[in-house]
């Protein structure tokens, strides 16, 4: 099996700010190409920016929290267990 990690945007933003919707839209064609190239893979979105971009492309995905140290949801063990169970079900689905 293989994995592919694809970012919505290829450059860091100043002060690590979130991408603007215009920046997400401007990069959709590149992201679409990369996702279609890996079309046999299941897609997991890590964070809201990935969710927005994949939704705009109409790609089926499972949403996981962004693995940032600033993400306080990652301190909630029940939340993490729920997300992991959901991810397992997603990955087992046809």
C-alpha positions as a Markdown table, in Angstrom:
| # | Residue | x | y | z |
|---|---|---|---|---|
| 1 | Unk | 0.0 | 0.0 | 0.0 |
| 2 | Unk | 1.1 | 3.6 | -0.5 |
| 3 | Unk | 0.3 | 7.0 | 0.9 |
| 4 | Unk | 0.3 | 10.4 | -0.7 |
| 5 | Unk | 0.5 | 13.6 | 1.2 |
| 6 | Unk | -0.9 | 16.6 | -0.7 |
| 7 | Unk | -1.1 | 20.2 | 0.5 |
| 8 | Unk | -3.7 | 22.7 | -0.7 |
| 9 | Unk | -1.0 | 25.3 | -1.1 |
| 10 | Unk | 2.7 | 24.7 | -1.9 |
| 11 | Unk | 4.2 | 27.7 | -0.1 |
| 12 | Unk | 4.2 | 28.7 | 3.6 |
| 13 | Unk | 2.1 | 31.8 | 4.5 |
| 14 | Unk | 3.4 | 34.7 | 6.4 |
| 15 | Unk | 3.3 | 34.0 | 10.2 |
| 16 | Unk | 1.6 | 30.7 | 9.3 |
| 17 | Unk | -1.7 | 32.4 | 8.7 |
| 18 | Unk | -4.7 | 30.5 | 7.3 |
| 19 | Unk | -5.2 | 30.5 | 3.6 |
| 20 | Unk | -7.7 | 32.9 | 2.1 |
| 21 | Unk | -10.6 | 31.5 | 0.1 |
| 22 | Unk | -9.1 | 33.2 | -3.0 |
| 23 | Unk | -5.8 | 31.4 | -2.4 |
| 24 | Unk | -7.6 | 28.1 | -2.0 |
| 25 | Unk | -9.6 | 28.7 | -5.3 |
| 26 | Unk | -6.4 | 29.8 | -7.1 |
| 27 | Unk | -4.8 | 26.4 | -6.3 |
| 28 | Unk | -7.7 | 24.1 | -7.0 |
| 29 | Unk | -6.6 | 23.1 | -10.5 |
| 30 | Unk | -3.2 | 21.8 | -9.1 |
| 31 | Unk | -4.9 | 20.1 | -6.2 |
| 32 | Unk | -7.5 | 18.5 | -8.5 |
| 33 | Unk | -4.7 | 17.1 | -10.7 |
| 34 | Unk | -2.9 | 15.6 | -7.7 |
| 35 | Unk | -6.0 | 14.1 | -6.3 |
| 36 | Unk | -7.1 | 12.6 | -9.6 |
| 37 | Unk | -3.5 | 11.2 | -10.1 |
| 38 | Unk | -4.0 | 9.4 | -6.8 |
| 39 | Unk | -7.7 | 8.5 | -7.5 |
| 40 | Unk | -7.4 | 5.0 | -6.3 |
| 41 | Unk | -6.6 | 6.3 | -2.8 |
| 42 | Unk | -9.0 | 7.2 | -0.1 |
| 43 | Unk | -8.8 | 10.9 | 0.9 |
| 44 | Unk | -8.4 | 12.1 | 4.5 |
| 45 | Unk | -8.6 | 15.9 | 5.1 |
| 46 | Unk | -6.4 | 17.2 | 7.9 |
| 47 | Unk | -8.0 | 20.5 | 9.0 |
| 48 | Unk | -10.5 | 23.0 | 7.7 |
| 49 | Unk | -8.5 | 24.3 | 4.8 |
| 50 | Unk | -8.3 | 20.8 | 3.3 |
| 51 | Unk | -12.0 | 20.3 | 3.9 |
| 52 | Unk | -12.9 | 23.5 | 2.1 |
| 53 | Unk | -10.7 | 22.7 | -0.9 |
| 54 | Unk | -11.9 | 19.1 | -1.2 |
| 55 | Unk | -15.5 | 20.2 | -0.8 |
| 56 | Unk | -15.1 | 22.7 | -3.6 |
| 57 | Unk | -13.7 | 19.9 | -5.8 |
| 58 | Unk | -16.5 | 17.5 | -4.9 |
| 59 | Unk | -14.1 | 14.9 | -3.6 |
| 60 | Unk | -15.3 | 12.3 | -1.1 |
| 61 | Unk | -13.1 | 12.5 | 2.1 |
| 62 | Unk | -13.1 | 11.9 | 5.8 |
| 63 | Unk | -12.3 | 14.8 | 8.0 |
| 64 | Unk | -9.7 | 14.7 | 10.8 |
| 65 | Unk | -8.5 | 17.5 | 13.0 |
| 66 | Unk | -5.3 | 19.3 | 11.9 |
| 67 | Unk | -2.4 | 17.9 | 13.9 |
| 68 | Unk | -1.3 | 21.3 | 15.2 |
| 69 | Unk | -0.1 | 21.8 | 18.7 |
| 70 | Unk | -2.5 | 24.7 | 18.8 |
| 71 | Unk | -5.5 | 22.4 | 18.3 |
| 72 | Unk | -7.0 | 21.9 | 21.8 |
| 73 | Unk | -9.4 | 19.3 | 20.6 |
| 74 | Unk | -6.4 | 16.9 | 20.5 |
| 75 | Unk | -6.4 | 17.0 | 24.3 |
| 76 | Unk | -9.8 | 15.4 | 24.5 |
| 77 | Unk | -9.3 | 11.6 | 24.5 |
| 78 | Unk | -13.0 | 10.9 | 23.9 |
| 79 | Unk | -12.9 | 13.2 | 20.8 |
| 80 | Unk | -9.8 | 11.5 | 19.5 |
| 81 | Unk | -11.3 | 8.0 | 20.0 |
| 82 | Unk | -14.5 | 9.0 | 18.2 |
| 83 | Unk | -12.5 | 10.4 | 15.2 |
| 84 | Unk | -10.3 | 7.3 | 15.0 |
| 85 | Unk | -13.3 | 5.0 | 15.1 |
| 86 | Unk | -14.9 | 7.1 | 12.3 |
| 87 | Unk | -11.7 | 6.9 | 10.3 |
| 88 | Unk | -11.5 | 3.1 | 10.6 |
| 89 | Unk | -15.1 | 2.8 | 9.3 |
| 90 | Unk | -14.3 | 5.2 | 6.4 |
| 91 | Unk | -11.2 | 3.2 | 5.4 |
| 92 | Unk | -13.1 | -0.1 | 5.6 |
| 93 | Unk | -15.9 | 1.1 | 3.4 |
| 94 | Unk | -16.0 | 0.2 | -0.3 |
